[in-house]
Amino acid sequence: MLKKMGEAVARVARKVNETVESGSDTLDLAECKLVSFPVGIYKVLRNVSDQIHLITLANNELKSLTSKFMTTFSQLRELHLEGNFLHRLPNEVSSLQHLKAIDLSRNQFRDFPEQLTTLPMLETINLEENEIADVPVEKLTTMPALRTINLRFNPLSAEVRVIAPPLIKFDMLMSPEGARALPP
């Protein structure tokens, strides 16, 4: 058990060092068994955090992200958080004013993360395979850049299914009522 933990920590450290040393705009910590974003990474990346435009934390075991994460990486263009245990986002997600795409698929959202509707550059929202029934259609219609929102395999209410299509100017992907995702 300790050996596996040590290997996971070494893997994260290696990936963070690669980002710093190469001057990359991408931090890929997918599949690192993270239960939270490691605090030490903020110190290591403090001089380059503004240059990071894409972070992948997919397929970890994250239950939440902190406000510090959002404010530290305020220059993000893409954020991949699919395949975790997230059920909400901190209010500070509104500081991601340059964000164009966010992937929150295969998490545990019951409520639509309405803070996303305040992001002026956001083009793509992926919330596939969550537990969302209600969607703030009116707020979504005011998002200037929104092109696609994926809500497949969510238990969307009949009201959302009927009201949304005539009001929206973007692609809203929905599964047929009652459809379930296939197990992985």
Disulfide bonds with the S-S distance in Angstrom:
none
